Amino acid sequence: MKRKTPLLWCVWAGFCIFSACQPSTVKEETDILVEVEGLTLTRSEVEKVIPQGSTPADSLLMAENYIKKWITDILIYEVAEHNLGKDEKEVNRLVEEYRRALLRHRYLEGMVHSKLSAEIRENDRRSYYQEHIQKFILDRHLIKGLFIKVPVDAPGLENVRKWYKSDKLDAVENIEKYSIQNASIYDYFYDRWVDFDEALAKIPMHVSNKAQFLKTNRYVEFTDSSYCYFLNIAEHLLAGNVAPYEYAEPQIEEEMINKRKVEFLRNFEEELYRDAVRKGNVIFYNTKP
């Protein structure tokens, strides 16, 4: 039995072929892919949800699924509105309650972090770190250093091989200047700890025993058909060790804020309530007969 070509596939594929052959002014006029109940979906809106680098076949499939979901959502909404029209006031009430709750949550979360973060002193953070040191045991390997990814046909690769192995200021400056014109990726992290897995993910090589790899490799160079990858591992810290204070600091602050959050919000709400009553913004009516 011959499989029928999906209508949505035809819409998207046909539109892509048609639009590719049109001047830019015509493309703007024909950007609409589909219309339902007066609402329109455009090609540019669909393109935004398709990841870059997708194959033509994958792009068509994702476009078809997105268009179908968009149409279905509108149709369900229309059916729901028709059948629940009498409950419109209740729906509006629920929407307003959700909007108010969302605004309160976003405001309070932002205010809590802003106020409490400013109140937490550096000495307090360091004391918390020392008192709860066992909370900050690493579950991943960390490194400090430098990474650069360069096309295989880039000029001056021999210089890069010398520069990336040196932590001297002039070598680092040379790499930075070189990277502006030639590097696809350049990351300097001599001054901060980063997750080794994240750094390794940028290099298309397999490392089975990462702990052993870090113990035996200071300079890593790898080349494939397109790029040369250079990684300088200036320092490393294996999983199971205590995380350095500067790496653990965001976690420390978050935990300290959470501990103070409940009391802070209780005091804030009480103060807000009393201030509103004092200013006459809250009016109590005597409802007794």
TAUR-V893287 format. One line per field, one symbol per residue. psi: psi as a letter, one per 30 degrees, with the letter a starting at -180 (. if undefined). burial: # if it has 9 or more other ideal C-beta (glycine too) atoms within 8 Angstrom, else .. A space follows every 10 residues. Layout:
BEGIN
psi = ???
burial = ???
END
This chain:
BEGIN
psi = kkkkkkeeee eeeeeeeeff glleeeeefg fkelkkhfkk kleeeeeffj kkfkleeeee eeeeeeeeee eeeeeeeeee eefgefgeee eeeeeeeeee eeeeeeeeee eeeeeeeffj leeeeeeeee fheffhkkgl klllbkkkkk kfgklgeeee eeeffkglee eeeeeeeeee ffkekkjjhf glklkeeeef ffkilkjeje eeeeffjekk kkkafelkkk kjiellklkf lkklefefee eeeeeeeeef eeeeeeeeee eeeeeeeefg fkkkkjgk.
burial = .......### ###.##.##. .#....#..# ####...... ###..#...# ...#....## .###.###.# #..##..#.. ...#...... #......... .......#.. ###.###..# ...###.##. .#...###.. ########## ##.#..#.## ####...... ##.###.##. .##..#..## ..##.##.## .##......# #.##....## ##....#### ####.###.. ..###.###. ###.###..# #..##..#.. ..#..##... .........
END
